[in-house]
Amino acid sequence: MKSKEYALYRGDTLLQIGTAEELAEFKKVKRKTILFYATPSYRKRTSDKSLRTIKLLEEVEGSD
């Protein structure tokens, strides 16, 4: 099974792409913090310049 990948942004700037564990290591925070950055409640509490996590779509095999 392939790990889910996420993109970490600050505003419009892409900081890193990787698994939640890789992004947590990059920012020196817990995995659940990275996942929290993707929630609607976090977006409501913060400005557009804050960190954001976006879940990347998986490519489906055989979808020609």
N, C-alpha and C positions, 0 to 999 in steps of 0.2 A: 504494500500500500504506500502510495506516495504522500509525503507530508504536504499540508496546505501551505501555500506561499502567500506572503503579504508584502505590501509596499508601505514604507514608512515615509511620510511627508512632513515637512514643516512649511506651512503655507502652501505655495505652489512648487516648492523645491523638493525633489526626490532625494531622500537621504540614503536609503538602502532597500534592497529587495532580498527576502529570505523567509525562512520559517519563523514562527513566533519565538522559538528558542534562540535563533541567530540574532534576531532584532533585539531581544532582551539583553543578550550578551553585548551587542553593539552599544546600546544605550545604558547598560549597567543597571537594569531594572528587572523586576520579576516578569515571567511570561504572562501572567494574568494582567499585568499593567499594559503590556502591548495590546492584548485583546480588548482591554477596557477602552483604549484609544479609538476603537472602531465602533463603539456604542453610541446610540442617539443621545443618551443622557450626558455623555462626555462632551459631545458636540454642542449641546445646549449650554453647558457650563463654561465653555471656553471660547476664545476668539478664533478667527480664521487663520491666525498666525501660529496657533498651537500645533503640537504634534498630532498627526492623524495616521491611522492604520487603515489600509484598504485591502480587503481580501481579493486576491487575484483569481480570475476564473480559470478553471482547469480546461485543458484542451481535450475534447472527446475524440477517442480513436475511431477511425472508420467513418468520419462524418464528412465525406467528400461530396 
